[in-house]
Amino acid sequence: MKSKTVRPTSAWRRACNPLPLLFLGVGAKAWAVEDLPGGPAVNQLNLHPPVTRIAQAQHDLHWMMLIICTLIFIGVFAVMFYSIWKHRKSKGVKPANFHESVKVELAWTIIPFIIVIIMALPATKVLVAQKDTSSADLTVKATGYQWKWGYEYLTGPAEGIQFLSTLDASQRALSSAGTPQGNDYLLKVDKPLVVPVNKKVRVITTANDVIHSFMVPAFGIKQDAIPGFVRDTWFRAEKVGDFYGQCAELCGKEHAYMPIHVKVVSEEDYVAWVDAQKKAMAALADDPKKVWVKDDLIARGQKVYDANCAVCHLANGKGSGAIKPLDGSAIVRGPAAEMMHVVLEGRANGAMPAWKQLSDTDLAAVVTFAKNHWSNATNEVIQPAQFVDARAGKFPEGGAAPAAGAAPAASPAPAASPAPAAAASPADAASAATSPAAAAPSGLPFQVFFATGQRALDAEAVNTVKAAVAYLSEHKDAKVALAGFVDSTGDAAANEELAKRRAEAVRDALTQGGVTADRIELRKPQVITAGQGPDSQARRVDIAAQ
């Protein structure tokens, strides 16, 4: 990974160096490596040129450890070879005969202990400094997705600005053609993370699907991004320029195409960038109640597809390898509710990632695009308002969507939820499921909601299971997957167990209603980040198509 090379001044190095004076000159000598024959190729043997004090301290630690280890190596082997040569048998030397020596044992205990202390003290100082994220000038949340980064400014002048950062299309074209070019090959993105110079930036990391890792070598930072958890790190860049990193955790087939680009600018340029971004966000803000015409949605949907979906499903919609095609897909051509559920929640335990981070308008546009592109001539139009409802668990009945240009029907006011009734037994649920009336909409997916902390079906949940049984009775070939959802608060093991028990309760109710066990698959619980959507979304079990 390359970036603008910055050679810190000797005064700057001395100011940030936490190591003994013995090693102060070593870091300076390291920069001379660039001047050797081979230039940058030789420099790749060293750590990345630092632009933060932490990164410089890591450089100095690296050289200090290397020198100490080299001296130990030379000393030990020098004594060993000297002893072998000086006391060889051909000179008639007779071996000494002793079994223990207090002096020798003290020496080989005390000397290594002193060496370890010499190494540990500066290393501990740097480690403690790395973890000190207090008093930050601004905070940025970095969320890992398959396979891009989402950035959200939480504090500072840019608070509220958020965007996705994706590998630039020109870089992917160069990769496909097998013609790498430039120092930013496979590192250039469409929207870099912009931060001001000489400001402490706290980076909070999390992930949406699998484990990722936020790493920028020039800053000396590397922090895992784990679904359902938050971690943090920080940096203070002391030079302006473009600095690059990559996801450092194997996160799937596009792992190599998930770069990080941090653009460090002056304070004045940062203020101007923030102002421009807020104006652009205001101009692009969509009213989710706006009714779009079909052609406009398709045009916007193609842009969303090219930026997010074409990586896996390809521009022609044919898919690749294990990635299923969208052209002719039964899910795309089927009920709108099922496709909406897939793009919101993902599928196959993250193999198909969830796309909740996209706006309701973008989601409606890309679904409309897929349903009306290639050979998928469904003539369906999905409006943003339908995704607003879908995020709250209210999917359109049977996949019906408003006609092009028509206003979507107003969503009926939800009936008051019954008080968490006495938990219904599977037999009670089965009995209710066989009654002719169904309160929930027909067609997969169904979402069964539970009362807080409860694992048994209440009256509202029974009604939903009833509708699912009715649907599965009409569609004998349909198979369903059950997945319980929890959020990331509290005890993770207890949450997972609760979600599992809820899914089992739904399974038992389905089987009591006549759905055979071979048509039901139990999937592992899904964890969502706390605060992501209504609380009810972390208290549900999805009945979705396999």
C-alpha positions in Angstrom: 0.0 0.0 0.0 1.4 3.3 -1.0 0.8 6.9 0.0 2.5 10.2 -0.2 5.9 9.6 1.4 6.5 12.0 4.3 9.9 12.2 6.0 9.5 13.5 9.5 12.1 16.0 10.6 14.6 14.9 13.2 13.1 17.3 15.7 9.7 15.9 15.2 11.1 12.3 15.7 12.8 13.3 18.9 9.7 14.9 20.3 7.5 11.8 19.8 10.1 9.1 20.5 9.5 7.3 23.8 12.6 5.1 23.6 16.0 5.3 25.2 18.5 7.7 23.7 20.6 4.8 22.6 18.1 4.2 19.8 17.2 7.7 18.7 19.4 7.7 15.7 18.2 4.3 14.4 14.9 5.6 13.0 16.7 8.3 11.1 19.0 5.7 9.5 16.0 3.7 8.5 14.9 6.5 6.1 18.1 6.1 4.2 16.8 2.7 2.9 14.9 4.6 0.3 18.1 5.9 -1.2 19.6 2.4 -1.7 19.5 0.8 -5.2 16.0 -0.4 -5.9 14.4 2.6 -4.1 10.8 2.0 -3.2 11.1 -1.8 -3.7 13.8 -1.8 -0.9 11.7 0.4 1.3 8.9 -2.2 1.2 11.1 -4.2 3.6 10.4 -1.6 6.3 7.2 -0.4 7.9 5.1 2.2 6.1 6.5 5.7 6.4 4.7 7.2 9.4 2.6 10.4 9.6 1.5 10.1 13.3 3.5 10.0 16.5 2.1 6.6 17.3 3.2 5.2 13.9 6.7 6.8 14.5 6.9 5.2 17.9 6.0 1.8 16.4 8.9 2.3 13.9 11.3 3.0 16.7 10.0 0.0 18.7 10.5 -2.1 15.7 14.1 -1.0 15.3 14.9 -1.2 19.0 13.6 -4.8 19.1 15.5 -5.7 16.0 18.8 -4.3 17.4 18.4 -6.0 20.7 17.5 -9.3 19.1 20.5 -8.9 16.7 22.9 -8.2 19.5 21.6 -11.2 21.5 22.0 -13.4 18.4 25.5 -12.2 17.7 26.6 -12.5 21.4 25.1 -16.0 21.9 26.5 -17.5 18.7 29.9 -15.7 19.1 30.3 -17.3 22.5 29.1 -20.7 21.2 31.4 -20.7 18.2 34.3 -19.4 20.2 33.8 -22.1 22.8 33.6 -24.8 20.1 36.7 -23.6 18.3 38.9 -22.8 21.4 38.1 -26.0 23.3 38.1 -28.5 20.4 39.2 -32.0 21.1 42.0 -31.9 18.5 43.9 -29.5 20.7 43.7 -32.0 23.6 41.3 -29.9 25.7 39.4 -32.0 28.2 35.8 -31.1 28.9 34.9 -29.7 32.3 32.9 -31.9 34.6 30.3 -29.9 36.6 26.6 -30.1 36.9 25.4 -26.8 38.4 26.7 -23.3 39.0 24.8 -20.7 41.0 26.6 -17.9 39.2 25.7 -19.1 35.8 22.1 -19.7 36.8 21.8 -16.2 38.3 23.4 -14.7 35.2 21.0 -16.4 32.7 18.0 -15.4 34.8 18.8 -11.8 35.7 20.2 -10.8 32.3 17.1 -11.9 30.3 14.9 -10.3 32.9 16.7 -7.0 32.5 16.4 -7.3 28.7 12.7 -8.0 28.9 12.1 -4.9 31.1 14.1 -2.7 28.7 11.9 -3.9 25.9 8.6 -3.9 27.8 8.7 -0.4 29.3 8.7 1.6 26.0 6.3 -1.0 24.4 3.8 -0.6 27.2 4.0 3.2 26.9 3.1 3.0 23.2 0.4 0.5 23.8 -1.3 2.6 26.5 -1.1 5.6 24.1 -2.7 3.6 21.3 -5.7 2.9 23.5 -6.3 6.5 24.8 -9.2 7.7 22.7 -10.2 10.4 25.1 -10.4 14.1 24.3 -11.0 13.5 20.5 -11.6 16.6 18.3 -14.0 14.5 16.2 -15.5 11.0 16.1 -16.1 8.9 13.1 -18.0 5.6 13.0 -16.6 3.2 10.4 -18.9 0.3 9.6 -17.6 -2.7 7.5 -19.9 -4.1 4.9 -19.3 -6.8 2.3 -17.3 -5.2 0.7 -17.0 -1.5 1.4 -16.8 0.9 4.3 -19.6 3.1 5.6 -18.6 6.3 7.4 -20.7 8.5 9.7 -19.4 11.6 11.4 -20.7 11.6 15.0 -19.1 14.7 16.4 -17.5 17.9 15.2 -18.5 20.2 12.4 -19.3 17.3 10.1 -21.7 15.7 12.5 -24.5 14.0 10.6 -22.6 13.5 7.4 -22.5 9.8 6.3 -21.7 7.9 3.1 -20.5 4.6 1.7 -16.9 4.4 0.4 -16.5 1.9 -2.4 -13.6 0.9 -4.7 -13.6 3.2 -7.7 -15.1 1.7 -10.8 -12.0 2.5 -12.8 -9.9 0.4 -10.5 -12.1 -2.6 -10.9 -11.9 -2.1 -14.7 -8.1 -2.1 -14.5 -8.2 -5.3 -12.3 -10.6 -7.1 -14.7 -8.3 -6.1 -17.6 -5.2 -7.2 -15.7 -3.5 -3.9 -16.2 -2.5 -2.4 -12.9 -1.6 1.3 -13.0 -0.5 3.9 -10.6 0.5 3.9 -6.9 -3.2 3.9 -5.9 -4.1 0.7 -7.8 -7.0 -1.1 -6.0 -6.8 1.6 -3.3 -8.7 4.5 -5.0 -12.3 4.9 -3.8 -15.2 7.0 -4.9 -15.6 8.8 -1.5 -12.6 9.0 0.8 -12.8 9.7 4.6 -11.8 13.4 4.9 -10.3 14.6 8.2 -8.4 17.8 9.2 -4.7 17.8 9.9 -3.4 18.0 13.5 -6.7 16.9 15.0 -7.3 13.9 17.1 -9.8 11.6 15.3 -11.5 8.8 17.2 -12.6 6.0 14.9 -15.4 3.7 16.2 -15.5 0.4 14.3 -18.3 -2.1 13.9 -19.5 -4.3 11.1 -22.8 -5.2 9.5 -22.2 -8.8 8.4 -18.8 -10.5 9.1 -15.6 -9.4 10.9 -13.7 -6.8 9.1 -10.6 -4.8 10.2 -9.8 -1.1 9.8 -6.1 -0.7 9.1 -4.2 2.4 7.9 -0.4 1.6 8.2 0.7 5.3 7.9 -1.3 6.1 11.0 -0.2 3.0 12.9 -3.8 1.8 13.5 -5.5 -1.5 13.0 -8.8 -2.3 14.8 -11.2 -5.2 14.1 -14.8 -4.3 13.2 -17.1 -7.0 14.7 -20.8 -7.3 14.1 -22.9 -6.4 17.2 -19.9 -4.8 19.0 -18.1 -1.5 18.9 -14.3 -1.0 19.2 -12.4 2.2 18.9 -9.0 3.5 17.9 -7.6 7.0 17.1 -5.0 8.9 15.1 -3.7 12.5 14.7 -2.2 13.0 11.2 0.5 15.6 11.2 0.8 15.9 7.5 -1.7 16.5 4.7 -2.0 14.0 1.9 -3.8 10.8 0.8 -3.2 7.8 2.9 -4.4 4.3 2.2 -5.2 1.1 4.0 -7.2 -2.1 3.4 -9.5 -4.4 5.3 -7.0 -6.6 7.2 -9.5 -9.5 8.0 -10.4 -12.1 5.5 -14.0 -11.2 4.9 -15.1 -13.0 1.7 -14.4 -13.2 -1.9 -14.1 -9.4 -2.5 -11.8 -8.9 0.5 -9.0 -7.7 -1.8 -11.3 -4.9 -3.1 -12.2 -3.2 0.2 -9.7 -0.3 0.5 -9.6 2.5 3.0 -8.7 6.0 1.7 -8.2 8.8 4.3 -7.7 12.3 2.9 -6.0 14.6 5.4 -6.6 18.3 4.6 -6.0 21.6 6.1 -8.4 23.1 8.5 -9.7 25.6 5.9 -10.2 22.8 3.3 -12.0 20.7 5.8 -14.5 23.4 6.7 -15.1 23.9 3.0 -15.6 20.2 2.4 -18.0 20.0 5.3 -20.0 22.9 3.9 -20.1 21.3 0.4 -21.2 17.9 1.8 -24.0 19.3 3.9 -25.3 21.2 0.9 -25.1 18.1 -1.3 -26.9 16.1 1.4 -29.7 18.6 1.6 -30.1 18.6 -2.2 -30.2 14.8 -2.4 -32.5 14.3 0.6 -35.4 12.2 -0.5 -38.9 12.4 0.8 -39.9 8.8 1.5 -43.5 9.8 0.9 -42.7 10.9 -2.7 -44.3 8.8 -5.4 -41.9 8.0 -8.2 -42.6 7.1 -11.7 -41.3 3.8 -13.0 -38.7 5.1 -15.4 -37.1 7.4 -12.8 -36.9 4.6 -10.3 -35.3 2.2 -12.8 -32.7 4.8 -13.8 -31.8 5.5 -10.2 -31.9 1.8 -9.4 -29.4 1.0 -12.1 -26.9 3.3 -10.5 -27.5 1.7 -7.1 -27.1 -1.7 -8.6 -23.8 -0.9 -10.4 -22.3 0.6 -7.2 -23.4 -2.2 -4.8 -24.8 -5.3 -6.4 -22.9 -5.8 -9.6 -19.8 -6.9 -7.7 -21.5 -10.2 -7.0 -24.4 -10.6 -9.3 -22.5 -9.0 -12.3 -23.8 -6.3 -14.6 -25.7 -8.9 -16.7 -27.5 -10.3 -13.6 -26.2 -13.8 -14.3 -24.3 -14.2 -11.0 -21.0 -16.0 -10.6 -20.2 -19.3 -9.0 -22.2 -19.7 -5.8 -23.8 -16.3 -6.4 -27.2 -16.8 -7.7 -28.5 -14.9 -10.8 -31.0 -12.2 -10.6 -32.0 -12.6 -14.3 -35.0 -15.0 -14.2 -34.8 -15.4 -10.4 -37.9 -16.7 -8.8 -37.4 -14.3 -5.9 -37.1 -11.3 -8.2 -40.1 -12.3 -10.2 -42.1 -13.4 -7.1 -43.9 -11.4 -4.4 -42.4 -8.1 -3.8 -42.4 -8.7 0.0 -40.0 -11.6 -0.3 -37.4 -9.6 -2.3 -37.8 -6.6 0.0 -37.1 -8.9 3.0 -34.0 -10.3 1.3 -32.4 -6.9 0.6 -33.2 -5.6 4.1 -32.1 -8.7 6.1 -29.7 -10.5 3.8 -29.7 -14.3 3.3 -27.7 -17.4 4.0 -26.1 -16.1 7.2 -24.5 -13.1 5.5 -23.5 -14.7 2.2 -26.1 -12.2 0.8 -25.4 -9.1 2.9 -28.2 -6.9 4.3 -28.5 -3.5 2.8 -30.3 -1.6 5.5 -27.7 1.1 5.2 -29.2 2.3 1.9 -32.0 4.8 1.9 -35.6 3.8 1.4 -35.5 5.4 -2.0 -32.4 3.6 -3.1 -33.8 0.3 -1.9 -37.1 0.9 -3.7 -35.2 1.9 -6.8 -32.9 -1.1 -7.0 -35.7 -3.6 -6.4 -37.8 -1.9 -9.1 -34.8 -2.0 -11.4 -34.2 -5.7 -10.9 -37.9 -6.5 -11.3 -38.0 -4.7 -14.6 -34.5 -5.4 -16.1 -33.0 -8.2 -18.1 -35.8 -10.8 -18.7 -37.6 -9.8 -15.5 -40.6 -8.0 -17.1 -42.8 -7.9 -14.0 -43.9 -4.3 -14.5 -43.9 -3.9 -10.7 -43.0 -0.6 -9.0 -41.9 -0.4 -5.4 -42.2 2.9 -3.7 -40.0 4.2 -0.9 -43.0 4.4 1.5 -43.3 0.6 1.2 -39.7 0.2 2.5 -40.5 2.6 5.4 -43.2 0.1 6.3 -41.0 -2.9 5.7 -38.4 -1.7 8.1 -41.1 -1.7 10.7 -42.1 -5.3 9.7 -45.2 -4.3 7.6 -44.6 -5.9 4.1 -47.0 -5.5 1.3 -49.7 -8.2 1.0 -48.8 -10.8 -1.6 -46.1 -8.5 -3.0 -48.6 -6.1 -4.4 -47.1 -2.7 -5.4 -48.7 0.6 -6.5 -48.9 1.1 -10.2 -46.4 3.4 -11.9 -47.0 7.0 -10.9 -49.8 6.1 -8.6 -49.9 7.1 -5.0 -49.3 4.2 -2.6 -52.3 3.1 -0.6 -52.1 4.5 2.9 -51.0 1.9 5.3 -53.8 1.0 7.6 -53.3 2.1 11.1 -51.9 -0.9 13.0 -54.4 -2.4 15.5 -53.5 -1.9 19.1 -51.3 -4.8 20.0 -52.9 -7.0 22.6 -51.3 -6.9 26.0 -48.8 -9.8 26.1 -51.4 -12.4 26.6 -50.7 -15.5 28.6 -48.3 -17.3 26.5 -50.0 -19.6 24.2 -48.9 -23.2 24.0 -48.0 -24.8 20.6 -51.3 -26.6 20.7 -53.2 -23.3 21.1 -51.2 -21.8 18.3 -52.0 -24.8 16.1 -55.7 -24.5 16.9 -55.7 -20.8 16.1 -53.6 -21.4 12.9 -56.3 -23.7 11.5 -59.1 -21.1 11.9 -60.2 -19.5 8.6 -59.4 -15.8 9.5 -55.8 -14.6 9.2 -54.7 -11.3 10.6 -51.3 -11.2 8.9 -50.7 -10.6 5.2 -50.4 -13.6 2.9 -47.1 -14.5 1.2 -43.6 -14.9 2.6 -41.9 -13.6 4.6 -43.8 -13.5 7.9 -42.4 -11.8 11.0 -43.5 -13.2 14.4 -43.0 -10.7 17.2 -42.5 -11.6 20.8 -43.0 -9.7 24.0 -39.8 -8.4 25.7 -38.0 -11.3 27.4 -40.6 -13.8 26.4 -40.1 -17.0 24.4 -43.7 -18.2 24.0 -46.2 -17.0 21.4 -48.8 -14.4 22.5 -52.1 -13.8 20.7 -50.6 -11.5 18.1 -47.8 -14.0 17.3 -50.4 -16.8 17.0 -52.3 -14.8 14.4 -49.1 -14.5 12.3 -48.3 -18.2 12.6 -51.9 -18.9 11.6 -51.4 -16.9 8.3 -48.1 -18.7 7.7 -49.7 -22.1 8.1 -52.5 -21.1 5.7 -50.0 -20.0 3.1 -47.9 -23.1 3.4 -51.0 -25.3 3.2 -51.7 -23.7 -0.2 -48.1 -24.0 -1.3 -47.1 -27.6 -0.7 -43.7 -27.2 -2.3 -42.6 -24.2 -0.3 -39.9 -24.6 2.4 -39.2 -22.0 5.0 -36.2 -21.0 7.2 -36.7 -19.7 10.7 -34.3 -17.2 12.2 -34.6 -15.4 15.5 -33.3 -11.8 15.9 -31.7 -10.2 19.0 -29.8 -7.0 19.5 -26.2 -6.6 20.8 -27.1 -5.3 24.3 -26.8 -7.4 27.4 -25.4 -11.0 27.6 -24.7 -12.3 24.1 -25.1 -16.0 25.1 -28.4 -15.4 26.8 -29.7 -13.3 23.8 -28.7 -16.1 21.4 -30.4 -18.7 23.5 -33.6 -16.6 23.7 -33.7 -16.2 20.0 -33.1 -19.9 19.5 -36.0 -20.8 21.8 -38.3 -18.4 20.0 -37.5 -19.9 16.7 -38.2 -23.4 18.1 -41.5 -22.2 19.5 -42.5 -21.0 16.0 -41.3 -24.3 14.5 -43.4 -26.2 17.0 -46.5 -24.1 16.2 -46.0 -24.7 12.5 -45.6 -28.4 12.8 -48.7 -28.6 15.1 -50.6 -26.8 12.4 -49.7 -29.5 9.8 -46.4 -28.2 8.3 -44.0 -31.2 8.1 -40.6 -30.8 9.8 -38.7 -31.5 6.5 -40.1 -28.2 5.2 -38.6 -26.2 8.1 -35.0 -25.1 8.6 -33.8 -23.5 11.8 -31.0 -21.0 11.2 -28.6 -19.5 13.7 -29.8 -16.3 15.5 -29.1 -13.0 13.8 -27.6 -10.2 15.8 -28.4 -6.6 14.9 -26.6 -3.5 16.3 -28.4 -2.0 19.2 -30.6 0.9 18.2 -30.8 -0.3 14.6 -34.5 0.2 13.9 -37.5 -0.3 16.3 -37.0 -2.4 19.4 -39.5 -4.9 18.0 -37.0 -5.8 15.3 -34.8 -7.5 17.9 -37.7 -9.5 19.3 -38.8 -11.3 16.2 -38.5 -14.6 14.3 -38.6 -14.4 10.5 -40.4 -17.1 8.5 -38.7 -16.7 5.1 -38.3 -18.8 2.0 -35.4 -21.2 2.0 
